[in-house]
Amino acid sequence: MFENIPQSIIGFIITGLFIWQFTPIAKHIGLVDKPGGHKVHQGLIPVIGGIAIFTGILGALVLLNLPWTQMNSIMFAGLMVLIVGVLDDKFYLSSTVRFTTQIGAALIIITGDNTLLLNLGHLVSENTFHLGGWAIPLTIFATVGVINAFNMTDGLDGLAGGLSIVTLSAITVLLSLNGTANSYFIIPLVFIAAISGFLMFNLRTPWLHKAKIYMGNGGSMLLGILLAWLLIKFSQGPTRAFDPIIALWIFAIPLLDTVSIMLRRILNDKSPFSADREHLHHLFLALGFSVGQSVSLVITIAATLAFIGIICSYFHATEHLLFFTFLSLFVLYFWGIDKTWKALARQKVITLNVTGGTDNSIISPLKREKYKD
């Protein structure tokens, strides 16, 4: 694995160079996020993160001369959702277009790469839970679900990119621990390098007070399909590096947050796809944390859960025990978030200042909104 790290850095370089060169072009052609309405950030912010990440990955794959048989389907599917996402950033496409595109992308990785959910492991007992004829529809459902769950995490500068690196890093470690063929190590490492190049211009740091570019719907949909592909690919078949239940732990925060917020909407007699500001990162902002602190807290929680998944995989923990533990975690998460929001509402201390981020489900997209420190 370690010998692949210097090679993968080329993705970081290409992504950074692309952003540096393409930023003025993006402003010129209007591929930007404009202030107005709920958007109170200053200036025109290029929405080119997705294009930059894809360019970094593609450039690295070409220059490293990696076998295209491993990547052609996912790159085509990624390009497909990226193009539609960029068009959505520019022209605000209908949810039907985005939804149809995501299903099409899922079918591409199923038919072109044979990436398919065949079983869910020992989910509820010692017997393997085979999907049989449900394999294709559930793979499509899972892929579209991951894309949109991840899309909803793009709510603060650096958050979506940071969460994707947590999951990708966990996959890389699991590949190493389980002795999967070395040829696969480079794939998540290249993804990490390209996303890191984007974060240099998006993540708030002492030397970057606010994001210079945004990921956009194109970027969040691209990362969503990449993560869905890896989670399915390495939990199934001959390239299996971890049990299917482990995928839930290393992708825990986007999954827990999305399912819980949709359930809260239903319980409040709202559409599960309606827009609100009750995600985990919104809660930290409401509690008085800054954008940078909120991002750090969410990523730390995600990394902790991913670490638990890695440890459980390494020691071959019982799968159905892990599943019921995860269900218990969801109940605790849902209860804790719900109680905290209600307590804040009673105290009337919810004072969010809007300044960026997105919550773009396939049904009810929101305009980008950013939050001030």
Backbone hydrogen bonds, N-H to C=O, Kabsch-Sander energy under -0.5 kcal/mol:
donor,donor_aa,acceptor,acceptor_aa,energy
4,N,1,M,-1.5
5,I,1,M,-0.6
5,I,2,F,-0.8
8,S,4,N,-2.3
9,I,5,I,-1.2
10,I,7,Q,-1.4
11,G,8,S,-2.0
12,F,8,S,-0.6
12,F,9,I,-0.5
13,I,9,I,-2.0
14,I,10,I,-2.5
15,T,11,G,-2.1
16,G,12,F,-2.3
17,L,13,I,-2.6
18,F,14,I,-2.4
19,I,15,T,-2.3
20,W,16,G,-2.2
21,Q,17,L,-2.3
22,F,18,F,-3.1
23,T,19,I,-1.7
26,A,22,F,-2.7
27,K,23,T,-1.8
28,H,24,P,-1.8
29,I,25,I,-2.3
30,G,26,A,-0.7
31,L,26,A,-2.3
32,V,30,G,-1.9
33,D,45,I,-2.8
34,K,32,V,-0.6
36,G,39,K,-3.4
39,K,36,G,-2.2
40,V,38,H,-0.8
45,I,33,D,-1.9
45,I,43,G,-0.6
47,V,31,L,-2.0
48,I,46,P,-0.7
49,G,214,Y,-2.4
50,G,215,M,-1.3
52,A,48,I,-2.5
53,I,49,G,-2.5
54,F,50,G,-2.4
55,T,51,I,-2.4
56,G,52,A,-2.4
57,I,53,I,-2.4
58,L,54,F,-2.9
59,G,55,T,-2.8
60,A,56,G,-2.0
61,L,57,I,-2.4
62,V,58,L,-2.2
63,L,59,G,-2.6
64,L,60,A,-2.4
65,N,62,V,-0.8
66,L,61,L,-1.8
70,Q,67,P,-1.4
71,M,68,W,-0.7
72,N,68,W,-3.1
75,M,71,M,-2.5
76,F,72,N,-1.9
77,A,73,S,-2.6
78,G,74,I,-2.8
79,L,75,M,-2.4
80,M,76,F,-2.0
81,V,77,A,-2.1
82,L,78,G,-2.2
83,I,79,L,-2.5
84,V,80,M,-1.8
85,G,81,V,-2.4
86,V,82,L,-2.7
87,L,83,I,-2.4
88,D,84,V,-2.1
89,D,85,G,-2.2
90,K,86,V,-1.7
91,F,87,L,-3.6
92,Y,88,D,-2.1
98,R,94,S,-1.6
99,F,95,S,-2.9
100,T,96,T,-2.6
101,T,97,V,-2.2
102,Q,98,R,-2.2
103,I,99,F,-2.1
104,G,100,T,-2.4
105,A,101,T,-2.6
106,A,102,Q,-2.1
107,L,103,I,-2.2
108,I,104,G,-1.7
109,I,105,A,-1.8
110,I,106,A,-1.5
111,T,107,L,-2.8
112,G,108,I,-2.8
113,D,108,I,-0.5
113,D,109,I,-0.7
114,N,110,I,-0.7
115,T,109,I,-2.2
116,L,114,N,-0.9
118,L,116,L,-1.1
120,L,129,F,-2.6
123,L,121,G,-1.8
129,F,121,G,-3.1
130,H,128,T,-1.3
131,L,118,L,-2.6
132,G,118,L,-0.6
134,W,131,L,-2.4
135,A,132,G,-1.7
138,L,134,W,-2.4
139,T,135,A,-1.9
140,I,136,I,-2.4
141,F,137,P,-2.5
142,A,138,L,-2.6
143,T,139,T,-2.5
144,V,140,I,-2.7
145,G,141,F,-2.3
146,V,142,A,-2.5
147,I,143,T,-2.3
148,N,144,V,-2.2
149,A,145,G,-2.6
150,F,146,V,-2.6
151,N,147,I,-2.0
152,M,148,N,-1.9
153,T,149,A,-0.5
153,T,150,F,-1.2
154,D,151,N,-1.2
155,G,153,T,-2.8
156,L,153,T,-0.5
159,L,156,L,-2.0
160,A,156,L,-0.6
162,G,158,G,-2.1
163,L,159,L,-2.6
164,S,160,A,-2.2
165,I,161,G,-1.8
166,V,162,G,-1.7
167,T,163,L,-2.0
168,L,164,S,-2.7
169,S,165,I,-2.7
170,A,166,V,-2.1
171,I,167,T,-2.2
172,T,168,L,-2.2
173,V,169,S,-2.4
174,L,170,A,-2.4
175,L,171,I,-2.4
176,S,172,T,-1.9
177,L,173,V,-2.8
178,N,174,L,-2.0
179,G,176,S,-1.2
180,T,175,L,-1.9
184,Y,181,A,-2.1
185,F,182,N,-1.1
186,I,182,N,-0.6
187,I,184,Y,-1.0
189,L,185,F,-1.4
190,V,186,I,-2.5
191,F,187,I,-1.9
192,I,188,P,-2.5
193,A,189,L,-2.4
194,A,190,V,-2.4
195,I,191,F,-2.4
196,S,192,I,-2.4
197,G,193,A,-1.8
198,F,194,A,-1.5
199,L,195,I,-2.4
200,M,196,S,-1.2
201,F,198,F,-1.9
202,N,199,L,-0.7
203,L,199,L,-2.5
205,T,208,L,-2.0
208,L,205,T,-1.5
212,K,201,F,-2.9
213,I,201,F,-1.3
214,Y,46,P,-2.6
218,G,85,G,-0.5
219,G,215,M,-1.2
220,S,216,G,-2.3
221,M,217,N,-2.4
222,L,218,G,-1.9
223,L,219,G,-2.6
224,G,220,S,-2.0
225,I,221,M,-2.1
226,L,222,L,-2.1
227,L,223,L,-2.5
228,A,224,G,-2.4
229,W,225,I,-2.3
230,L,226,L,-2.1
231,L,227,L,-2.8
232,I,228,A,-2.2
233,K,229,W,-2.9
234,F,230,L,-2.4
235,S,232,I,-1.1
236,Q,233,K,-0.8
239,T,236,Q,-0.5
240,R,237,G,-1.5
241,A,234,F,-3.6
242,F,234,F,-1.6
246,I,243,D,-1.3
247,A,243,D,-0.7
247,A,244,P,-1.0
248,L,244,P,-0.6
248,L,245,I,-0.8
249,W,245,I,-0.9
250,I,246,I,-2.0
251,F,247,A,-0.8
252,A,249,W,-0.9
255,L,251,F,-1.4
256,L,252,A,-3.6
257,D,253,I,-2.7
258,T,254,P,-2.0
259,V,255,L,-2.3
260,S,256,L,-2.2
261,I,257,D,-2.1
262,M,258,T,-2.0
263,L,259,V,-2.1
264,R,260,S,-2.3
265,R,261,I,-1.8
266,I,262,M,-1.9
267,L,263,L,-2.5
268,N,264,R,-1.3
269,D,266,I,-1.9
270,K,265,R,-3.1
274,S,271,S,-1.9
283,L,279,H,-2.0
284,F,280,L,-1.9
285,L,281,H,-1.7
286,A,282,H,-2.5
287,L,283,L,-1.7
288,G,285,L,-1.5
289,F,284,F,-2.2
294,S,290,S,-2.7
295,V,291,V,-2.5
296,S,292,G,-2.1
297,L,293,Q,-2.4
298,V,294,S,-2.4
299,I,295,V,-2.5
300,T,296,S,-2.3
301,I,297,L,-2.3
302,A,298,V,-2.4
303,A,299,I,-2.8
304,T,300,T,-2.2
305,L,301,I,-2.2
306,A,302,A,-2.3
307,F,303,A,-2.3
308,I,304,T,-2.0
309,G,305,L,-2.0
310,I,306,A,-2.3
311,I,307,F,-2.6
312,C,308,I,-2.6
313,S,309,G,-2.2
314,Y,310,I,-2.6
315,F,311,I,-2.1
316,H,313,S,-1.1
317,A,312,C,-2.9
322,L,318,T,-2.1
323,F,319,E,-2.3
324,F,320,H,-2.1
325,T,321,L,-2.0
326,F,322,L,-2.3
327,L,323,F,-2.2
328,S,324,F,-2.0
329,L,325,T,-2.3
330,F,326,F,-2.4
331,V,327,L,-2.2
332,L,328,S,-2.4
333,Y,329,L,-2.8
334,F,330,F,-3.2
335,W,331,V,-2.6
336,G,332,L,-2.7
337,I,333,Y,-2.7
338,D,334,F,-2.4
339,K,335,W,-2.5
340,T,336,G,-2.0
341,W,337,I,-2.4
342,K,338,D,-2.1
343,A,339,K,-2.2
344,L,340,T,-2.4
345,A,341,W,-2.5
346,R,342,K,-2.1
347,Q,343,A,-1.7
348,K,344,L,-0.8
348,K,345,A,-0.6
349,V,344,L,-1.7
351,T,349,V,-1.2
354,V,352,L,-0.7
355,T,370,K,-9.9
358,T,154,D,-4.3
361,S,359,D,-0.7
361,S,364,S,-0.7
366,L,359,D,-0.8
369,E,357,G,-3.6
371,Y,355,T,-0.7
372,K,353,N,-1.5
